[in-house]
Amino acid sequence: MRALGFLLITMLILGGTTIAAAPAGADTLGYPNATAAPYRPTAPDYEWWVDENHDGRRQLPDELISGRGYYYRNATDFVAWKLQSLGVSDTKTRDLHSAGEWATSAGPRAGVSVRDLPARHYVAVNVGNAGHVAFIEDVLPDGRITVSEYNAGGSGVGRTWTGTPASRGFTKYLDFGLATSAPGCPLAMARNADGRLEVFDVARSGATFHTWQASAGRAWSDWSAFDGNLAHVAAETNADGRVEVFGVTANGTLFHKWQQAPGVFWSSWAHLEGRLDNVAIARNRDGRLEAFGTNAAHHVYHQWQLTPGGTWSGWKVFDGGLSDVAAETNADGRVELFGVTANGAIFHRSQIAPGAVWSPWAHISGVLTNLAVARNRDGRLEMFGTDASHAVFHKRQMRAGSGDWSAWSRFDGALSHLAAEANADGRVEVFGTETNGAISHRWQLTPGGAWSGWLRTAGGLPS
């Protein structure tokens, strides 16, 4: 038994240094073996065990390792348990060796990918002799991550931690197929004060990028990094010409940032209260932005700036149940809200008068998975959408501000998400995400007229 104890002392470094006793009241994080008691109570030689036979005796040598194949209360065993509790197969998590070896051991396995950027529900890996692994609960827009973990620094206990990956030495991230996307759009467009369109995009990793026209209505810049890690974005221009971007993280936390002067210098991300799956923005006639969103229960909410460019009201609930929303302002200044239900039915409602109460929901024919809306130069709203097969459609108001719409017309191409905005000369331009993650766009050749073909953007945007 002394030999076994020595073996345990040398091997219980998986996921950190030698484990210490658990303090009273430590966070278990739901881990089922969090109450394993120390067999030898003198530091630093602790051995964790569970009385699996319920006989008050130390378990047999083959009981010192959990059924998942790792030592109790180590980072590796906790992460393996966390993954399996979320439906990951035991074949993907077993025999990955010490924490520092997980990236090289898991990489060749079917259904597991090694990434260079973090995302929600990935496993962060500190590669090295001892190493460490932690489960990523969220990635914040400023690049920090929130993880759940065990045995950080040899503590032998669970905790959550938020900080920069670099500060913990996390350099690789394992994707076990758990990263999912809620309803909403990873694309957004807005027009700068000088007429130049700007597009914001969230790559599949969660990294955010933007591109802009070099001059109004002209060629586009290459894609550039736009700090933050998000799931979805929306954008609109304030009354003074400053573009404001709204982002939803993978766990539904809301943030926004804005140009500090029209066309230049962005603020840091600021937190907005609430938790939503997606968000859409429109500007009231008096210049106040209004935000709309839905949550996981398909409840619909909105809030607005109390003064143009100023502070925000709290969220107020709308009636109805939608999974995704889009918004635009009619030519007379009345904001109009569009949404799709979980089964693809399309509805809209509008302000009765600019900035006033809202009409009831009205049904629009068709079945779509997401929507985008822009206003033509003559004031007619035009709606764009994709369905479950990635087919692309559009329709427009027959008269500016009316509730009468044309029939749906089909665009060529296969896209999963869309964003739309009018150029300074009134020509609407549409951007879309291809099924492989590339971004394409097309535009009206004349205001309200025929459309160009799809053109894929360049400049190195990660798919």
Secondary structure, 3 states (H helix, E strand, C coil): CHHHHHHHHHHCCCCCCCCCCCCCCCECCCCCCCCCEECCCCCCCCCEECCCCCCCCCCCHHHCECCCCCECCCHHHHHHHHHHHCCCCHHHHCCCCCHHHHHHHHCCCCCCEEECCCCCCCEEEECCCCCEEEEEEEECCCCCEEEEEECHHHCCCEEEEEECHHHHCCCEEEECCCCCCCCCCCEEEEECCCCCEEEEEECCCCEEEEEEECCCCCCECCCEEEEEECCEEEEEECCCCCEEEEEECCCCEEEEEEEEECCEEECCCEEEEEECCEEEEEECCCCCEEEEEECCCCEEEEEEECCCCCCECCCEEEEEECCEEEEEECCCCCEEEEEECCCCEEEEEEECCCCCCECCCEEEEEECCEEEEEECCCCCEEEEEECCCCCEEEEEECCCCCCCECCCEEECCCEEEEEEEECCCCCEEEEEEECCCCEEEEEECCCCCCECCCEECCCCCCC
